[in-house]
Amino acid sequence: MGHIDGSHHATLCVGAAQEDVDFHTGLLGLRFIKKTVLYDGSLPIYHLYYSNADGDASSVVTTFPFLQAGVIGRRGTNQARELQLAVPSGSLDFWSGRLAGRSIDVDDVEVLGRRRLLFRHPCGIEYALVGVDGDTRTGFAGDDVPPEHAVHGIHGVGVHVANPENMVEFVDRSFYGKLVAEEGDRVTLSVGGPSRGGSIELVVNRRDDPGTWRFGAGTVHHFAWDVASYDNQDEVKFEIEGVGYTDISELKDRTYFKSVYVRTPAGALFELAVTTPDGWATDESPNELGSAFKVPPQFESQREEIMAQLEPIEV
């Protein structure tokens, strides 16, 4: 039987590239680890990567700054909507002050018995900082964020659904997850082990129209899960297809990981990823991650043309 170890990364379609860099490195203090471009299609769009101190798979947030292409997404139901990041539970007062001090609107709430801070990316994507005890991942102390307050990594993903039943069944019976809690309009499930960012929070939403699934600024594109090995990836895919979820892709080579994608019954796109042997250090040394512009092999002959079409960014 296959297994899923936890999250691998989350990929968002954001607005302007520099605005995104400033948000993730300047505000949240994440480590900038990769600057490349979107592999799919021929439109030159940045693909930017951020992580914790060690580049743990379960800490990585990647973004496509789609505003340059003038493509705007629509947030709605039947869509992944919220990125949840884990921070030490004792650091929430620090983060509340930091966000407010930088004119970020922040709501301090308690959800399912745990305090969290709610705010938004400049493009509108919903974020939550969730206070967690005992997280073994190491935060990156970037842009004057003290190490004891730094973001450990991904906590999970919030998915809005018109009805949660099909998604609960999918996660519980076909995605190696387990039901954790139900409260009001929320159902929480867990996939993988502790400190692996495997929380799935379903939010019942019958107010909004369905959100867009294509690339478009202001939306979560997909949420990726760590399946550890190619043999296990095949097994997980085989088991998911075997119970009828056949909207699943062939293997995609993303240089730093290899993946298949499955459209879940909630509409959210999930990815099953295996980190390649050298991971983020495939084309850069570990100490130089994010310092050079990397182009996928199929676009290498167009490097200068692509660079000319992308806005310069500073980290």
C-alpha positions in Angstrom: 0.0 0.0 0.0 1.2 3.5 -0.8 1.7 6.4 1.6 2.0 10.2 1.7 4.5 11.6 4.1 3.0 15.2 4.3 3.0 18.3 2.2 5.7 19.1 -0.4 5.0 22.6 -1.6 2.2 25.0 -2.4 2.0 27.0 -5.7 0.2 30.3 -6.0 -0.7 32.6 -8.8 0.2 36.0 -7.5 0.3 39.6 -8.9 3.6 41.5 -9.6 6.9 39.7 -9.1 8.7 42.3 -6.9 5.6 42.7 -4.8 5.6 38.9 -4.2 9.3 38.8 -3.3 8.8 41.7 -0.8 5.9 39.9 0.8 7.5 36.5 1.2 11.1 37.6 2.1 10.6 41.1 3.4 7.4 40.5 5.5 7.4 36.8 6.2 11.2 36.4 6.3 11.3 33.3 4.1 14.4 32.2 2.3 14.5 32.8 -1.4 15.7 29.6 -3.0 14.9 29.5 -6.7 14.3 31.9 -9.6 13.2 30.1 -12.8 10.2 30.2 -15.1 6.9 28.3 -15.6 7.5 25.0 -17.4 4.1 24.7 -19.0 3.2 26.5 -22.2 5.3 29.2 -23.9 4.3 32.3 -21.9 7.4 33.6 -20.0 6.3 33.8 -16.4 8.6 33.7 -13.4 8.4 30.7 -11.1 9.7 31.8 -7.7 10.5 29.6 -4.7 10.6 30.4 -1.0 11.4 28.1 2.0 12.5 27.7 5.6 16.2 27.6 6.6 16.8 24.0 5.3 14.6 24.1 2.2 12.4 21.3 3.6 9.9 20.1 1.1 7.1 20.8 3.5 8.1 24.4 3.8 8.3 25.5 0.2 6.0 28.1 -1.3 6.2 28.7 -5.0 4.6 31.5 -7.0 3.7 32.4 -10.6 3.5 36.3 -10.9 0.7 36.3 -13.5 -0.2 40.0 -13.3 2.5 40.6 -16.0 0.4 38.5 -18.4 -2.8 40.4 -17.4 -4.5 37.2 -16.3 -6.6 37.5 -13.2 -8.1 34.6 -11.4 -11.4 34.3 -9.6 -11.6 33.2 -6.0 -14.6 31.1 -5.1 -15.8 27.8 -3.8 -14.7 24.4 -5.0 -11.2 25.7 -4.9 -8.1 25.8 -2.6 -8.3 29.2 -1.0 -6.0 29.6 2.1 -2.3 28.9 2.7 -1.6 28.1 6.3 1.9 28.5 7.7 3.2 27.1 11.0 4.9 29.4 13.5 5.8 28.8 17.1 2.7 29.3 19.2 4.5 31.8 21.4 5.3 34.0 18.4 1.9 35.1 17.4 2.1 38.4 19.3 5.3 39.2 17.5 3.6 38.4 14.1 0.5 40.4 15.0 2.6 43.4 15.7 4.8 43.0 12.7 1.9 42.7 10.3 0.0 45.6 11.8 3.2 47.7 11.8 3.5 47.2 8.1 -0.1 48.2 7.5 -1.4 44.7 6.9 -4.9 44.1 8.0 -4.8 41.1 10.4 -7.5 39.2 12.3 -6.6 37.4 15.5 -9.0 34.4 15.8 -9.3 31.0 17.3 -10.2 28.2 15.0 -10.7 24.6 16.2 -9.2 25.5 19.6 -6.0 27.0 18.1 -5.1 30.6 17.7 -4.2 31.9 14.3 -3.7 35.2 12.5 -5.5 35.8 9.2 -4.3 38.2 6.5 -3.8 38.4 2.8 -1.1 38.5 0.2 -1.2 41.8 -1.8 -2.9 39.9 -4.6 -5.7 38.8 -2.3 -4.8 35.2 -1.5 -5.7 34.3 2.0 -3.0 33.4 4.5 -3.0 32.1 8.1 -0.2 31.9 10.6 -1.1 29.0 12.9 0.6 28.7 16.3 2.1 25.2 16.6 4.1 23.6 19.5 6.8 21.0 18.9 7.4 21.7 15.2 10.9 20.3 14.4 11.5 22.2 11.2 13.9 25.2 11.4 12.6 28.6 10.4 14.7 31.0 8.4 15.6 34.3 10.2 15.3 36.6 7.2 14.7 40.3 7.2 15.1 40.8 10.9 12.7 38.1 11.9 14.2 36.5 15.1 14.9 32.8 14.8 12.5 32.0 17.7 9.6 33.5 15.7 10.5 32.4 12.2 8.1 30.4 10.0 8.7 26.7 10.3 7.0 25.8 7.1 3.6 24.9 5.7 0.9 23.9 8.2 -1.8 23.1 5.6 -4.3 24.2 3.1 -7.8 25.6 3.3 -10.2 24.4 0.7 -13.7 25.9 0.1 -16.4 23.4 -0.8 -20.1 23.6 -1.5 -20.4 20.2 0.2 -17.6 18.5 2.1 -18.8 14.8 1.9 -17.0 13.8 -1.3 -13.7 15.4 -0.3 -13.9 13.8 3.2 -14.4 10.4 1.5 -11.5 11.1 -0.9 -9.0 12.0 1.8 -10.1 9.4 4.3 -10.4 6.4 1.9 -8.1 7.2 -1.0 -5.5 9.8 0.2 -4.2 8.1 3.3 -5.7 10.8 5.6 -7.7 10.8 8.7 -10.5 13.0 10.1 -9.3 15.2 12.9 -12.1 17.5 13.9 -15.5 19.0 12.8 -16.7 22.4 14.0 -19.4 24.5 12.5 -18.7 24.9 8.8 -15.2 23.4 9.0 -13.9 19.9 8.7 -10.2 19.2 9.3 -8.3 16.2 8.1 -4.6 15.3 8.4 -2.3 13.6 5.9 1.2 12.4 6.7 3.3 12.7 9.9 3.9 15.5 12.4 5.8 18.6 11.3 5.0 17.8 7.7 2.4 20.4 6.9 -0.4 17.9 6.2 -3.5 19.7 7.4 -6.5 19.9 5.0 -9.2 22.3 6.3 -12.5 22.1 4.4 -14.7 25.2 4.7 -18.3 24.9 3.6 -19.0 27.8 1.3 -22.4 28.0 -0.5 -22.2 31.7 -1.0 -19.6 32.1 -3.7 -19.7 30.9 -7.3 -17.0 28.3 -8.2 -13.5 29.7 -8.4 -11.3 29.5 -11.4 -9.0 26.5 -11.9 -6.7 27.9 -14.6 -3.6 30.1 -14.0 -4.7 33.5 -12.8 -3.4 36.1 -10.4 -5.0 36.0 -6.9 -5.6 32.3 -6.7 -4.0 29.1 -5.3 -3.0 26.9 -8.2 -2.2 23.6 -6.5 -1.0 22.0 -3.3 1.7 19.4 -3.5 2.2 16.3 -1.4 5.4 14.4 -0.7 5.3 10.8 -1.8 9.0 10.1 -1.2 9.9 7.7 -4.0 9.0 6.9 -7.6 7.8 3.4 -6.7 5.5 4.8 -4.0 4.3 7.6 -6.4 3.3 4.9 -8.9 1.5 3.0 -6.1 -0.4 6.0 -4.9 -1.4 6.9 -8.4 -2.5 3.3 -9.1 -4.6 3.2 -6.0 -6.2 6.6 -6.6 -7.1 5.7 -10.2 -8.3 2.2 -9.0 -11.1 3.7 -7.0 -12.3 5.9 -9.9 -10.4 9.2 -9.6 -8.9 9.1 -13.1 -8.5 12.8 -13.6 -4.8 12.4 -13.0 -1.8 13.4 -15.2 1.2 11.6 -16.6 4.6 12.2 -14.9 5.9 15.8 -15.2 9.6 16.5 -14.8 10.1 19.8 -12.9 13.9 19.4 -12.5 13.8 19.7 -8.7 11.0 17.2 -8.4 8.9 14.9 -10.5 5.1 15.0 -10.2 1.7 13.8 -11.2 -1.4 15.9 -10.6 -4.9 14.9 -9.6 -8.1 17.0 -9.6 -9.8 16.3 -6.3 -13.6 16.1 -5.9 -13.4 19.5 -4.1 -12.0 21.1 -7.2 -8.6 21.7 -5.6 -5.7 20.5 -7.7 -3.3 18.2 -5.7 0.2 17.2 -6.8 2.1 14.0 -5.9 5.8 15.0 -5.8 9.1 13.2 -5.5 12.2 15.3 -4.9 15.0 14.5 -7.3 18.3 13.3 -5.8 19.9 16.8 -5.5 16.6 18.7 -5.1 17.0 22.5 -5.0 20.8 22.0 -5.3 20.4 20.3 -8.8 21.7 23.5 -10.5 23.0 25.6 -7.7 25.1 24.9 -4.6 23.1 24.9 -1.3 24.7 28.1 -0.2 23.8 29.9 -3.4 20.2 28.9 -3.8 18.2 31.6 -5.6 21.2 33.7 -6.7 21.0 32.8 -10.4 18.2 32.8 -13.0 17.6 29.2 -14.0 15.8 28.3 -17.3 14.2 24.9 -18.0 16.2 22.9 -20.5 13.6 23.2 -23.2 13.8 27.0 -23.0 17.6 27.4 -22.7 17.9 28.6 -26.3 15.5 31.4 -25.5 17.1 32.5 -22.3 17.9 36.1 -23.4 14.5 36.6 -25.0 12.8 35.3 -21.9 14.9 37.5 -19.6 14.1 40.6 -21.7 10.3 40.0 -21.2 10.5 39.5 -17.4 10.5 42.4 -14.9 13.8 42.7 -12.9 13.4 41.7 -9.3 15.6 42.3 -6.2 15.8 40.0 -3.2 
